[in-house]
Amino acid sequence: ASIIIGDAVLDEDAGVMTFKVSLTTPSDTEVTVDYVTEDGTAIAGTDYVTTTGTVTFPANTTVQYITVPISDDLVFENDEQFTVELTNPSDNAEIGVPVGTGVIKDNDLPTLEISNVDVTEGEPAQFVVSITNPSDEDITVSLAPKEGSATEEDYSPEVEVLQEDGTWVPADEATIPAGETQVVVRVVTTEDDV
């Protein structure tokens, strides 16, 4: 009998990934095979729980399952994968497909938000541009003031971004660094006699 393992795909928030392990033909005696999870782009302890053990097929059965707990984080990231590797089959079987790949589908697309602000004419209007949860990559957003009850006579069309050193730099986009959730921007308002 030949032992094979299938691949699995699961949404990150589903909790447990299940891999189907099969015998190509039933055996009239018990069949065993060891297994262990191995990191790919998914990391044990962060994205899933390291899982090891032995699959046992009682006589005349052909299907068993391996379950691997999946961790749901709040970080926006690409889909990640890890493998389950079969080793050390019992003497009455051989391994036909030794590796099953598990793909963890990310479910943490952040939402972009911008704060409201009240400001006295002539003072800079500071806004917080934020995402609802961090990303494992930089997030870049375009910046452009848009008229509302204030017109371009009331503010400078130039947007400035607060830098780590405390300075303000004119920019038409801002980057929220990987692992962070916000950046501060400002628009200079104009004081008039109205």
ZIQUIKA-V616351 format. One record per residue. N is the residue number from 0. SS is DSSP state (H for helix, E for strand, L for the rest). D_CENTER is the distance of its C-alpha to the mean C-alpha in Angstrom with 1 decimal. Layout:
n-><N,N>
ss-><SS,SS>
d_center-><D_CENTER,D_CENTER>
This chain:
n-><0,1,2,3,4,5,6,7,8,9,10,11,12,13,14,15,16,17,18,19,20,21,22,23,24,25,26,27,28,29,30,31,32,33,34,35,36,37,38,39,40,41,42,43,44,45,46,47,48,49,50,51,52,53,54,55,56,57,58,59,60,61,62,63,64,65,66,67,68,69,70,71,72,73,74,75,76,77,78,79,80,81,82,83,84,85,86,87,88,89,90,91,92,93,94,95,96,97,98,99,100,101,102,103,104,105,106,107,108,109,110,111,112,113,114,115,116,117,118,119,120,121,122,123,124,125,126,127,128,129,130,131,132,133,134,135,136,137,138,139,140,141,142,143,144,145,146,147,148,149,150,151,152,153,154,155,156,157,158,159,160,161,162,163,164,165,166,167,168,169,170,171,172,173,174,175,176,177,178,179,180,181,182,183,184,185,186,187,188,189,190,191,192,193>
ss-><L,E,E,E,E,L,L,E,E,E,E,H,H,H,L,E,E,E,E,E,E,E,E,L,L,L,L,L,L,L,E,E,E,E,E,E,E,E,E,L,L,L,L,E,L,L,L,E,L,L,L,E,E,E,E,E,E,L,L,L,L,L,E,E,E,E,E,E,E,E,L,L,L,L,L,E,L,L,L,E,E,E,E,E,E,E,E,L,L,L,L,L,L,E,E,E,E,L,E,E,E,E,E,E,E,L,L,L,L,L,L,E,E,E,L,L,L,L,L,L,L,L,L,E,E,E,E,E,E,E,E,L,L,L,E,L,L,L,E,E,E,E,L,L,L,L,L,L,L,L,L,L,L,L,E,E,E,E,E,E,E,E,L,L,L,L,L,E,E,E,L,L,E,E,E,E,L,L,L,L,L,E,E,E,E,E,E,E,E,L,L,L,L,L>
d_center-><39.0,35.7,32.4,29.3,25.7,23.4,19.8,17.3,14.4,12.7,10.4,8.1,10.7,13.7,14.5,16.4,16.2,19.8,21.3,24.8,27.4,30.7,34.3,35.9,39.1,40.1,41.8,44.8,43.6,40.4,37.6,34.9,32.1,29.8,26.0,23.3,19.5,18.6,15.5,14.2,10.9,9.8,11.8,14.3,14.5,10.9,9.0,12.3,16.0,18.5,20.9,24.4,27.5,30.2,30.3,33.8,35.4,38.6,41.5,41.4,37.7,35.1,31.7,29.6,25.9,23.5,20.8,17.7,16.0,12.2,10.5,8.7,7.2,7.2,4.9,3.9,2.9,5.4,6.4,7.7,11.3,14.0,17.7,20.5,23.8,27.2,30.1,33.7,34.9,38.2,41.3,41.7,38.5,36.5,32.9,32.4,28.6,27.3,23.5,21.0,17.5,14.7,11.7,8.7,7.7,4.6,6.7,6.0,8.0,10.2,13.9,16.3,19.3,22.6,25.2,28.8,31.6,35.3,37.3,40.9,42.2,42.3,39.4,35.9,33.4,30.2,27.0,23.5,20.8,17.6,14.1,13.4,10.3,9.3,7.3,7.3,9.9,13.0,13.5,17.2,19.3,22.9,25.5,28.8,31.1,32.3,35.6,36.0,39.1,39.1,40.1,39.9,43.3,41.5,38.7,37.9,35.7,34.0,30.7,30.1,27.0,27.3,26.8,26.0,29.8,30.8,32.1,31.4,30.9,31.5,28.5,27.5,23.8,21.7,18.6,16.2,15.2,11.8,11.4,14.1,14.5,17.9,20.8,24.5,26.7,30.3,33.0,36.6,38.9,42.6,45.4,48.1,51.4,50.3>
